[in-house]
Amino acid sequence: MRQRNETATSFNKLKEITLAIQAQKNSVQTDNANTSEITSQSTPKPKGTARAKNSALKPTKRAFSERQRITIRDNSQASAKEIKRGR
């Protein structure tokens, strides 16, 4: 959109600059796409190990609550033993 004080020549210069920038961005995107294609073809991806690691790192809610219950139980048993020793 032209403003009132903008002339046709400055508009054409601006248009050339924007086209040059767009062409540069497009060439960078294609370079990145070509690079990612090459790397994905050259490196094999591990299939089964990644899933096992993710599940090991993110325990389910149930597993977390079970561990919490066990810890509380163990702590209460340890404190009960200390009380008995003190008598």
C-alpha positions in Angstrom: 0.0 0.0 0.0 1.4 3.3 -1.0 1.4 6.3 1.3 0.7 9.8 0.0 4.4 10.9 0.1 5.7 7.7 -1.5 6.7 8.0 -5.1 6.6 5.3 -7.8 10.3 4.9 -7.9 10.7 4.4 -4.1 7.8 1.9 -4.3 9.6 0.0 -7.1 12.9 0.0 -5.1 11.0 -1.3 -2.1 9.4 -4.0 -4.2 12.8 -5.1 -5.5 14.2 -5.3 -2.0 11.3 -7.4 -0.7 11.6 -9.7 -3.7 15.3 -10.1 -3.0 14.7 -10.9 0.7 12.0 -13.4 -0.2 14.3 -15.1 -2.7 17.1 -15.3 -0.1 14.7 -16.8 2.5 13.5 -19.4 0.0 17.0 -20.4 -0.9 17.9 -20.8 2.8 14.8 -22.9 3.4 15.6 -25.2 0.5 19.2 -25.5 1.7 17.9 -26.5 5.1 15.5 -29.0 3.6 18.3 -30.6 1.5 20.5 -30.8 4.6 17.8 -32.5 6.7 17.1 -35.0 3.9 20.8 -35.9 3.7 21.2 -36.4 7.5 18.0 -38.4 7.8 19.1 -40.7 5.1 22.6 -41.2 6.4 21.8 -41.9 10.1 19.6 -44.8 11.1 17.2 -44.1 13.9 16.9 -46.5 16.8 13.4 -47.8 17.1 12.8 -49.8 20.2 15.3 -48.2 22.6 13.9 -44.6 22.4 10.5 -45.8 23.6 11.9 -47.7 26.5 14.0 -44.7 27.6 11.0 -42.3 27.4 8.8 -44.6 29.5 11.6 -45.0 32.0 12.1 -41.2 32.3 8.4 -40.5 32.6 6.8 -42.8 35.1 3.1 -43.2 35.2 1.0 -41.5 37.8 0.3 -44.9 39.4 3.9 -45.9 39.6 4.8 -42.5 41.2 2.0 -42.9 43.8 3.1 -46.4 44.6 6.7 -45.3 45.1 5.4 -42.5 47.3 3.3 -44.9 49.4 6.3 -47.3 49.8 8.5 -44.4 50.9 6.0 -43.2 53.5 5.6 -46.8 54.8 9.3 -47.3 55.1 9.8 -44.0 56.8 7.0 -44.8 59.3 8.5 -48.2 60.0 11.9 -46.7 60.6 10.5 -44.2 63.0 8.6 -46.9 64.8 11.8 -48.9 65.2 13.5 -45.9 66.6 10.8 -45.3 69.1 11.0 -49.0 70.3 14.8 -48.7 70.6 14.3 -45.6 72.8 12.2 -47.5 75.4 
